[in-house]
Amino acid sequence: MMVVHIETTGFEQAVKIAETLLNKKLIYDVGFFKAENQTLDPDKGIKETLEIILRAKSKSILYASIENELKQMFGENMPTMFSKPIIQMPHEQFAAIRTETE
């Protein structure tokens, strides 16, 4: 099992991604979070951006399918994404994710 983390440019984009992944049963559930990020631009100094982070639980085996879905949706402008393994979880929650995803 994993938690997939996807950084989007706004709430509408996050909802579009979530609806697509939920409808295709690639994720079990989803949460949205606001994130203020700072990056260093060599020419302009510190650049601040506001992103909406989408976090969802899924099976690790579905990561490539989720990545491919985002590539189809966004092409070269695909949002940043990565996953984190779920190390421990109550059996009932684990079973729900296993049975409710592809």
FIKOLDO-377093 format. One record per residue: chain; residue in one letter; x, y, z of N, C-alpha, C in turn. Coordinates in nm, 3 decimals. Example, Ala and Ser with C-alpha at 12.3 -4.5 7.8 and 13.67 -1.06 7.14 Angstrom:
! residues 2
+--------+--------+---------+---------+---------+---------+---------+---------+---------+---------+---------+
: chaine : residu :     nc1 :     nc2 :     nc3 :    cac1 :    cac2 :    cac3 :     cc1 :     cc2 :     cc3 :
+--------+--------+---------+---------+---------+---------+---------+---------+---------+---------+---------+
:      A :      A :   1.319 :  -0.569 :   0.780 :   1.230 :  -0.450 :   0.780 :   1.320 :  -0.330 :   0.780 :
:      A :      S :   1.285 :  -0.225 :   0.708 :   1.367 :  -0.106 :   0.714 :   1.290 :   0.003 :   0.787 :
+--------+--------+---------+---------+---------+---------+---------+---------+---------+---------+---------+
***
This chain:
! residues 102
+--------+--------+---------+---------+---------+---------+---------+---------+---------+---------+---------+
: chaine : residu :     nc1 :     nc2 :     nc3 :    cac1 :    cac2 :    cac3 :     cc1 :     cc2 :     cc3 :
+--------+--------+---------+---------+---------+---------+---------+---------+---------+---------+---------+
:      A :      M :   0.084 :  -0.118 :   0.000 :   0.000 :   0.000 :   0.000 :   0.089 :   0.124 :   0.000 :
:      A :      M :   0.029 :   0.234 :  -0.050 :   0.105 :   0.359 :  -0.058 :   0.012 :   0.478 :  -0.042 :
:      A :      V :   0.073 :   0.591 :  -0.014 :   0.008 :   0.720 :  -0.021 :   0.072 :   0.790 :  -0.140 :
:      A :      V :  -0.010 :   0.831 :  -0.236 :   0.041 :   0.904 :  -0.352 :   0.020 :   1.053 :  -0.326 :
:      A :      H :   0.122 :   1.132 :  -0.356 :   0.126 :   1.276 :  -0.332 :   0.135 :   1.343 :  -0.468 :
:      A :      I :   0.038 :   1.429 :  -0.500 :   0.036 :   1.498 :  -0.629 :   0.022 :   1.648 :  -0.602 :
:      A :      E :   0.113 :   1.727 :  -0.658 :   0.112 :   1.872 :  -0.639 :   0.044 :   1.937 :  -0.759 :
:      A :      T :  -0.066 :   2.009 :  -0.735 :  -0.142 :   2.069 :  -0.844 :  -0.135 :   2.221 :  -0.838 :
:      A :      T :  -0.173 :   2.285 :  -0.948 :  -0.167 :   2.431 :  -0.956 :  -0.291 :   2.499 :  -0.900 :
:      A :      G :  -0.392 :   2.423 :  -0.870 :  -0.513 :   2.483 :  -0.815 :  -0.616 :   2.378 :  -0.779 :
:      A :      F :  -0.720 :   2.422 :  -0.709 :  -0.821 :   2.329 :  -0.660 :  -0.896 :   2.260 :  -0.774 :
:      A :      E :  -0.927 :   2.333 :  -0.882 :  -0.999 :   2.273 :  -0.994 :  -0.919 :   2.158 :  -1.056 :
:      A :      Q :  -0.789 :   2.179 :  -1.073 :  -0.704 :   2.073 :  -1.128 :  -0.700 :   1.954 :  -1.033 :
:      A :      A :  -0.691 :   1.981 :  -0.903 :  -0.687 :   1.873 :  -0.804 :  -0.816 :   1.791 :  -0.807 :
:      A :      V :  -0.930 :   1.858 :  -0.817 :  -1.059 :   1.789 :  -0.822 :  -1.069 :   1.705 :  -0.949 :
:      A :      K :  -1.025 :   1.759 :  -1.061 :  -1.028 :   1.684 :  -1.188 :  -0.946 :   1.556 :  -1.177 :
:      A :      I :  -0.827 :   1.567 :  -1.120 :  -0.741 :   1.450 :  -1.102 :  -0.809 :   1.349 :  -1.009 :
:      A :      A :  -0.858 :   1.398 :  -0.895 :  -0.921 :   1.309 :  -0.797 :  -1.040 :   1.236 :  -0.855 :
:      A :      E :  -1.127 :   1.307 :  -0.926 :  -1.245 :   1.244 :  -0.984 :  -1.206 :   1.136 :  -1.085 :
:      A :      T :  -1.106 :   1.166 :  -1.168 :  -1.062 :   1.069 :  -1.268 :  -1.006 :   0.944 :  -1.201 :
:      A :      L :  -0.918 :   0.963 :  -1.103 :  -0.855 :   0.848 :  -1.037 :  -0.955 :   0.767 :  -0.955 :
:      A :      L :  -1.049 :   0.835 :  -0.890 :  -1.152 :   0.764 :  -0.814 :  -1.244 :   0.686 :  -0.907 :
:      A :      N :  -1.287 :   0.748 :  -1.017 :  -1.377 :   0.680 :  -1.111 :  -1.312 :   0.557 :  -1.174 :
:      A :      K :  -1.181 :   0.562 :  -1.193 :  -1.110 :   0.448 :  -1.252 :  -1.063 :   0.349 :  -1.145 :
:      A :      K :  -1.100 :   0.376 :  -1.020 :  -1.063 :   0.291 :  -0.906 :  -0.912 :   0.274 :  -0.892 :
:      A :      L :  -0.839 :   0.380 :  -0.923 :  -0.694 :   0.378 :  -0.907 :  -0.652 :   0.427 :  -0.768 :
:      A :      I :  -0.743 :   0.496 :  -0.700 :  -0.718 :   0.539 :  -0.561 :  -0.840 :   0.502 :  -0.477 :
:      A :      Y :  -0.817 :   0.492 :  -0.347 :  -0.924 :   0.455 :  -0.254 :  -0.997 :   0.578 :  -0.201 :
:      A :      D :  -0.920 :   0.680 :  -0.163 :  -0.976 :   0.802 :  -0.108 :  -0.880 :   0.917 :  -0.138 :
:      A :      V :  -0.921 :   1.037 :  -0.105 :  -0.837 :   1.153 :  -0.137 :  -0.855 :   1.263 :  -0.034 :
:      A :      G :  -0.748 :   1.336 :  -0.010 :  -0.751 :   1.454 :   0.076 :  -0.682 :   1.568 :   0.004 :
:      A :      F :  -0.727 :   1.691 :   0.029 :  -0.669 :   1.809 :  -0.034 :  -0.608 :   1.898 :   0.074 :
:      A :      F :  -0.491 :   1.955 :   0.044 :  -0.421 :   2.041 :   0.138 :  -0.360 :   2.159 :   0.064 :
:      A :      K :  -0.365 :   2.276 :   0.124 :  -0.298 :   2.394 :   0.066 :  -0.152 :   2.391 :   0.109 :
:      A :      A :  -0.064 :   2.430 :   0.017 :   0.079 :   2.434 :   0.049 :   0.140 :   2.560 :  -0.010 :
:      A :      E :   0.209 :   2.637 :   0.072 :   0.284 :   2.752 :   0.025 :   0.429 :   2.707 :   0.009 :
:      A :      N :   0.476 :   2.706 :  -0.114 :   0.611 :   2.659 :  -0.142 :   0.702 :   2.775 :  -0.178 :
:      A :      Q :   0.827 :   2.760 :  -0.143 :   0.928 :   2.859 :  -0.180 :   1.041 :   2.788 :  -0.253 :
:      A :      T :   1.079 :   2.843 :  -0.367 :   1.192 :   2.791 :  -0.443 :   1.285 :   2.906 :  -0.475 :
:      A :      L :   1.409 :   2.874 :  -0.501 :   1.508 :   2.976 :  -0.531 :   1.523 :   2.989 :  -0.682 :
:      A :      D :   1.492 :   3.106 :  -0.733 :   1.514 :   3.140 :  -0.874 :   1.645 :   3.217 :  -0.879 :
:      A :      P :   1.746 :   3.165 :  -0.952 :   1.877 :   3.232 :  -0.953 :   1.873 :   3.377 :  -0.998 :
:      A :      D :   1.776 :   3.413 :  -1.082 :   1.768 :   3.550 :  -1.133 :   1.679 :   3.641 :  -1.049 :
:      A :      K :   1.575 :   3.584 :  -0.988 :   1.476 :   3.666 :  -0.918 :   1.472 :   3.646 :  -0.768 :
:      A :      G :   1.554 :   3.558 :  -0.716 :   1.551 :   3.531 :  -0.573 :   1.446 :   3.427 :  -0.537 :
:      A :      I :   1.388 :   3.440 :  -0.420 :   1.291 :   3.342 :  -0.372 :   1.157 :   3.363 :  -0.441 :
:      A :      K :   1.104 :   3.255 :  -0.493 :   0.974 :   3.256 :  -0.562 :   0.876 :   3.177 :  -0.476 :
:      A :      E :   0.762 :   3.238 :  -0.447 :   0.659 :   3.173 :  -0.366 :   0.543 :   3.130 :  -0.455 :
:      A :      T :   0.493 :   3.009 :  -0.432 :   0.377 :   2.959 :  -0.505 :   0.280 :   2.895 :  -0.408 :
:      A :      L :   0.153 :   2.896 :  -0.445 :   0.050 :   2.827 :  -0.368 :   0.006 :   2.708 :  -0.449 :
:      A :      E :   0.011 :   2.592 :  -0.389 :  -0.030 :   2.469 :  -0.457 :  -0.136 :   2.399 :  -0.374 :
:      A :      I :  -0.213 :   2.316 :  -0.443 :  -0.306 :   2.227 :  -0.374 :  -0.246 :   2.087 :  -0.385 :
:      A :      I :  -0.224 :   2.026 :  -0.270 :  -0.167 :   1.892 :  -0.264 :  -0.281 :   1.792 :  -0.253 :
:      A :      L :  -0.274 :   1.691 :  -0.337 :  -0.371 :   1.583 :  -0.335 :  -0.298 :   1.462 :  -0.277 :
:      A :      R :  -0.355 :   1.403 :  -0.173 :  -0.298 :   1.280 :  -0.115 :  -0.404 :   1.172 :  -0.117 :
:      A :      A :  -0.365 :   1.055 :  -0.166 :  -0.462 :   0.945 :  -0.177 :  -0.396 :   0.813 :  -0.142 :
:      A :      K :  -0.475 :   0.723 :  -0.087 :  -0.426 :   0.588 :  -0.057 :  -0.456 :   0.497 :  -0.175 :
:      A :      S :  -0.366 :   0.405 :  -0.203 :  -0.384 :   0.312 :  -0.313 :  -0.292 :   0.192 :  -0.293 :
:      A :      K :  -0.300 :   0.100 :  -0.388 :  -0.206 :  -0.012 :  -0.392 :  -0.079 :   0.034 :  -0.460 :
:      A :      S :   0.034 :  -0.011 :  -0.410 :   0.162 :   0.025 :  -0.470 :   0.170 :  -0.017 :  -0.616 :
:      A :      I :   0.109 :  -0.128 :  -0.648 :   0.113 :  -0.181 :  -0.785 :   0.042 :  -0.088 :  -0.884 :
:      A :      L :  -0.042 :   0.004 :  -0.836 :  -0.115 :   0.095 :  -0.923 :  -0.041 :   0.226 :  -0.952 :
:      A :      Y :   0.079 :   0.244 :  -0.895 :   0.152 :   0.369 :  -0.916 :   0.173 :   0.398 :  -1.064 :
:      A :      A :   0.219 :   0.301 :  -1.141 :   0.245 :   0.322 :  -1.284 :   0.116 :   0.359 :  -1.358 :
:      A :      S :   0.005 :   0.299 :  -1.321 :  -0.123 :   0.332 :  -1.385 :  -0.166 :   0.475 :  -1.353 :
:      A :      I :  -0.143 :   0.518 :  -1.229 :  -0.174 :   0.656 :  -1.190 :  -0.085 :   0.752 :  -1.267 :
:      A :      E :   0.044 :   0.721 :  -1.275 :   0.138 :   0.805 :  -1.349 :   0.096 :   0.815 :  -1.496 :
:      A :      N :   0.061 :   0.703 :  -1.557 :   0.019 :   0.704 :  -1.698 :  -0.108 :   0.786 :  -1.717 :
:      A :      E :  -0.200 :   0.777 :  -1.625 :  -0.324 :   0.855 :  -1.634 :  -0.293 :   1.004 :  -1.631 :
:      A :      L :  -0.203 :   1.045 :  -1.543 :  -0.166 :   1.187 :  -1.535 :  -0.092 :   1.231 :  -1.662 :
:      A :      K :  -0.010 :   1.144 :  -1.718 :   0.059 :   1.177 :  -1.843 :  -0.041 :   1.198 :  -1.956 :
:      A :      Q :  -0.145 :   1.116 :  -1.959 :  -0.249 :   1.132 :  -2.061 :  -0.327 :   1.262 :  -2.041 :
:      A :      M :  -0.349 :   1.299 :  -1.915 :  -0.426 :   1.420 :  -1.886 :  -0.346 :   1.547 :  -1.913 :
:      A :      F :  -0.215 :   1.545 :  -1.881 :  -0.137 :   1.669 :  -1.879 :  -0.015 :   1.670 :  -1.971 :
:      A :      G :   0.019 :   1.558 :  -2.028 :   0.135 :   1.553 :  -2.118 :   0.261 :   1.601 :  -2.049 :
:      A :      E :   0.331 :   1.693 :  -2.113 :   0.458 :   1.745 :  -2.061 :   0.440 :   1.832 :  -1.937 :
:      A :      N :   0.318 :   1.880 :  -1.913 :   0.291 :   1.967 :  -1.798 :   0.237 :   1.888 :  -1.679 :
:      A :      M :   0.276 :   1.762 :  -1.672 :   0.229 :   1.675 :  -1.565 :   0.269 :   1.730 :  -1.428 :
:      A :      P :   0.177 :   1.727 :  -1.331 :   0.212 :   1.774 :  -1.197 :   0.316 :   1.683 :  -1.131 :
:      A :      T :   0.388 :   1.739 :  -1.037 :   0.484 :   1.661 :  -0.959 :   0.409 :   1.557 :  -0.878 :
:      A :      M :   0.460 :   1.435 :  -0.878 :   0.398 :   1.329 :  -0.798 :   0.504 :   1.235 :  -0.743 :
:      A :      F :   0.474 :   1.173 :  -0.632 :   0.557 :   1.068 :  -0.575 :   0.472 :   0.988 :  -0.479 :
:      A :      S :   0.526 :   0.878 :  -0.432 :   0.450 :   0.797 :  -0.335 :   0.535 :   0.768 :  -0.213 :
:      A :      K :   0.465 :   0.735 :  -0.106 :   0.528 :   0.692 :   0.019 :   0.463 :   0.560 :   0.059 :
:      A :      P :   0.543 :   0.465 :   0.103 :   0.482 :   0.338 :   0.143 :   0.404 :   0.352 :   0.274 :
:      A :      I :   0.298 :   0.275 :   0.284 :   0.226 :   0.264 :   0.411 :   0.284 :   0.142 :   0.480 :
:      A :      I :   0.348 :   0.163 :   0.592 :   0.419 :   0.055 :   0.662 :   0.324 :  -0.024 :   0.750 :
:      A :      Q :   0.240 :   0.044 :   0.824 :   0.147 :  -0.026 :   0.912 :   0.009 :   0.036 :   0.899 :
:      A :      M :  -0.093 :  -0.050 :   0.912 :  -0.231 :  -0.006 :   0.900 :  -0.319 :  -0.115 :   0.959 :
:      A :      P :  -0.429 :  -0.078 :   1.025 :  -0.520 :  -0.180 :   1.074 :  -0.569 :  -0.269 :   0.959 :
:      A :      H :  -0.585 :  -0.395 :   0.988 :  -0.623 :  -0.493 :   0.886 :  -0.750 :  -0.453 :   0.812 :
:      A :      E :  -0.850 :  -0.401 :   0.883 :  -0.976 :  -0.365 :   0.819 :  -0.958 :  -0.253 :   0.716 :
:      A :      Q :  -0.874 :  -0.156 :   0.748 :  -0.848 :  -0.047 :   0.653 :  -0.768 :  -0.098 :   0.534 :
:      A :      F :  -0.672 :  -0.182 :   0.559 :  -0.593 :  -0.244 :   0.452 :  -0.684 :  -0.321 :   0.357 :
:      A :      A :  -0.776 :  -0.401 :   0.412 :  -0.868 :  -0.480 :   0.331 :  -0.959 :  -0.391 :   0.247 :
:      A :      A :  -1.003 :  -0.278 :   0.303 :  -1.091 :  -0.187 :   0.229 :  -1.018 :  -0.130 :   0.107 :
:      A :      I :  -0.895 :  -0.089 :   0.124 :  -0.818 :  -0.037 :   0.010 :  -0.798 :  -0.146 :  -0.094 :
:      A :      R :  -0.763 :  -0.264 :  -0.049 :  -0.738 :  -0.375 :  -0.141 :  -0.862 :  -0.410 :  -0.223 :
:      A :      T :  -0.979 :  -0.411 :  -0.161 :  -1.099 :  -0.451 :  -0.234 :  -1.163 :  -0.337 :  -0.313 :
:      A :      E :  -1.139 :  -0.212 :  -0.277 :  -1.206 :  -0.099 :  -0.343 :  -1.125 :  -0.034 :  -0.455 :
:      A :      T :  -1.003 :  -0.084 :  -0.479 :  -0.923 :  -0.032 :  -0.590 :  -0.909 :  -0.141 :  -0.694 :
:      A :      E :  -0.866 :  -0.101 :  -0.812 :  -0.856 :  -0.191 :  -0.927 :  -0.779 :  -0.318 :  -0.895 :
+--------+--------+---------+---------+---------+---------+---------+---------+---------+---------+---------+
***
